[in-house]
């Protein structure tokens, strides 16, 4: 089970969990210029609820990836 926390750097989260890109975009968090900073720093700067964002990020990576069952 993945656990994404507010102190993790955005670019590292996206690299490890590509499904999180949509969440960052949906929450309008700057994952480009703000990508080198921790989630909580960039989210606060962008006026985003950090706890809600982190919950959404974790939910996104817990969803089974399409085709995962086919790889058995």
URZI-V997755 format. One record per residue. N is the residue number from 1. RES is the residue in one letter. SS is DSSP state (alpha for helix, beta for strand, coil for the rest). OMEGA is omega in degrees with one decimal (* if undefined). NEAR is the number of other C-alpha atoms within 8 Angstrom. Layout:
BEGIN
n->N res->RES ss->SS omega->OMEGA near->NEAR
n->N res->RES ss->SS omega->OMEGA near->NEAR
END
This chain:
BEGIN
n->1 res->X ss->coil omega->179.6 near->3
n->2 res->X ss->coil omega->173.6 near->6
n->3 res->X ss->coil omega->177.5 near->5
n->4 res->X ss->coil omega->-179.5 near->9
n->5 res->X ss->coil omega->-177.4 near->7
n->6 res->X ss->coil omega->-178.6 near->10
n->7 res->X ss->coil omega->178.6 near->7
n->8 res->X ss->coil omega->-179.6 near->10
n->9 res->X ss->beta omega->-175.3 near->11
n->10 res->X ss->alpha omega->-178.3 near->13
n->11 res->X ss->alpha omega->179.5 near->9
n->12 res->X ss->alpha omega->178.4 near->8
n->13 res->X ss->alpha omega->-179.7 near->12
n->14 res->X ss->alpha omega->179.8 near->11
n->15 res->X ss->alpha omega->-177.6 near->7
n->16 res->X ss->alpha omega->-176.8 near->6
n->17 res->X ss->coil omega->-177.6 near->8
n->18 res->X ss->coil omega->179.8 near->8
n->19 res->X ss->coil omega->-178.4 near->9
n->20 res->X ss->alpha omega->-179.6 near->12
n->21 res->X ss->alpha omega->-180.0 near->9
n->22 res->X ss->alpha omega->-179.7 near->7
n->23 res->X ss->alpha omega->177.7 near->12
n->24 res->X ss->alpha omega->178.9 near->13
n->25 res->X ss->alpha omega->179.6 near->10
n->26 res->X ss->alpha omega->-180.0 near->7
n->27 res->X ss->coil omega->180.0 near->8
n->28 res->X ss->coil omega->175.2 near->8
n->29 res->X ss->coil omega->-178.2 near->12
n->30 res->X ss->coil omega->-179.6 near->12
n->31 res->X ss->coil omega->177.4 near->11
n->32 res->X ss->coil omega->-179.4 near->5
n->33 res->X ss->coil omega->178.9 near->6
n->34 res->X ss->coil omega->-174.3 near->10
n->35 res->X ss->coil omega->-179.9 near->12
n->36 res->X ss->coil omega->-177.7 near->8
n->37 res->X ss->coil omega->175.6 near->9
n->38 res->X ss->beta omega->-179.6 near->12
n->39 res->X ss->alpha omega->-174.7 near->13
n->40 res->X ss->alpha omega->180.0 near->9
n->41 res->X ss->alpha omega->-178.3 near->8
n->42 res->X ss->alpha omega->-179.6 near->13
n->43 res->X ss->alpha omega->178.4 near->13
n->44 res->X ss->alpha omega->178.9 near->10
n->45 res->X ss->alpha omega->-178.6 near->7
n->46 res->X ss->coil omega->177.3 near->9
n->47 res->X ss->coil omega->-176.8 near->6
n->48 res->X ss->coil omega->174.8 near->11
n->49 res->X ss->coil omega->-175.2 near->8
n->50 res->X ss->alpha omega->-177.9 near->11
n->51 res->X ss->alpha omega->178.1 near->7
n->52 res->X ss->alpha omega->178.3 near->7
n->53 res->X ss->alpha omega->-178.6 near->12
n->54 res->X ss->alpha omega->176.8 near->11
n->55 res->X ss->alpha omega->-179.8 near->8
n->56 res->X ss->alpha omega->178.5 near->9
n->57 res->X ss->alpha omega->179.2 near->12
n->58 res->X ss->alpha omega->177.6 near->11
n->59 res->X ss->alpha omega->-178.6 near->8
n->60 res->X ss->alpha omega->-178.4 near->10
n->61 res->X ss->alpha omega->177.9 near->11
n->62 res->X ss->alpha omega->178.7 near->8
n->63 res->X ss->coil omega->178.2 near->6
n->64 res->X ss->coil omega->-179.7 near->6
n->65 res->X ss->coil omega->178.7 near->5
n->66 res->X ss->coil omega->178.4 near->5
n->67 res->X ss->coil omega->-178.1 near->6
n->68 res->X ss->alpha omega->-179.9 near->8
n->69 res->X ss->alpha omega->-179.1 near->6
n->70 res->X ss->alpha omega->-176.4 near->5
n->71 res->X ss->alpha omega->-177.7 near->5
n->72 res->X ss->coil omega->* near->4
END
